[in-house]
Amino acid sequence: MNLVLKAIFGAGLAFVAAAPAGAEYVDPRAMVGKYGDFAQSDNERSLLDRNDAILQRWVTNTTENVIEVKNVDRAGQNATVYSISSKTTVTIPLGWYAIDDGERGAAFVGDETLRLIMRQVDLAYEGVSGIGDYAQVKRGLLLQQFPKMRASEVRLGPDMIMNVYEGVPPRPNDKAPRTIFDIITASPKDPKRANLMTFGVPDGEGQRYLPLLGLFLRDRKIDW
């Protein structure tokens, strides 16, 4: 079921106007930071070592599930990886893990407290006319599911929107509530396509990790 149908059957759009206010966020690309501030290691082993226990949990020992590593910069404590399913190249701190399950690319730290998800969005399938509608409906659906959550929107330009959700209840594998950033980017070539980058962090620590999100966005490349 696409987003619009979910909103219609669940009355999700009605919750948008009543969304509790969250913290104020600026464009992450304006923040100053470096990958080394968020690195978990000084090498790329977490991306390449198939015997790593955490990596084995997520992949099936087939190359299709291991994300492509395009470059490693040990001095800068980062690695550049390519997610074939989301057609996204992104740079992540060393010590992070990265996989691609055929529908989305993901990068995360070992305890999963920090998670980055990348995927393509078919706006026509979702039943929306553009990224503005998509962002609004998505906020409404989440607020319908989690009424006490706080939601806000930050325009990062004519073709990019950041939804921020705070106080998101933990999933089964989470130990505490979450703050989640959704970056929705319109395709410059196809008005029916978009890219969704979702970055989840512990709730209350959104400002702390905003510089890292800025690094992700500044160095990101999408194959439209």
Secondary structure by P-SEA (a helix, b strand, c coil): ccaaaaaaaaccccccccccccccccccccccccccccccccccccccccccaaaaaccccccccccccccccccccbbbbbbccccbbbbbcccbbbbbcccbbbbbcccccbbbbbbbbcccccccccaaaaaaaaaaaaaaacccbbbbcccccccbbbbbbccccccccccccbbbbbbbbbbccccccbbbbbbbccccccccaaaaaaaaaaaccccc
